[in-house]
Amino acid sequence: MDKKSLIIGYGNTYCHDDGVGFHIVNQIRKHLGFRELEPDEDGLDQLGHSLDTVVLHQLVPELIPTLGQYQTVIFVDAHMGTIPDDVKISPVREELGFHAITHHMSPGMLLATARQTHHFAPKAHLVSVKGEDFDFGLGLTEPCRLRAEFAVQKIVELANPQDEE
């Protein structure tokens, strides 16, 4: 398998800082020379580079076949301050679980299901960025935007993309 990385930003773009995954994905796309995504786009139709990016409202099982195309996956989401770090980067461990009332899955559940169904799970990290405001509205608060800039640098290091041929 070629060394490929996927960055998945998720959260509600229309709830200020919950859209930090969308913001970070677009900053990375800009860094790579790709067109930024609009709030109603996911980027799934633009896969195929050494470093790919997508944005989702939530993590869903339909993403599992896509994960098998990558060596590294980086999940990016907001947190509400329950984590002591402004930007927390942690490895994702496979976890078994079942949410009977929603399609939402955790990063660990996606990896475990990928291993069960496709016999492979990529190495993965979760980058969680502290948000301030989760009310309805577009755009990040200034503190969250500054944390996102730091997160972008760390994510690019984690992804370690190869140059396009």
Buried (B, 14 or more C-beta within 10 A) or exposed (E): EEEBBBBBBBBBBEBBBBBBBBBBBBBBBEEBEBEBBEEEBBBEEBBEBBBBBBBBBEBBBEBBEBBBBBBBBBBBBBBEEEEEEBBBBEEBEBBEEEEEEEEEBBBBBBBBBBBEEEEBBBBBBBBBBBBBBBEEEEEBBEBBBEBBEEBBEBBBEBBEBEEEE
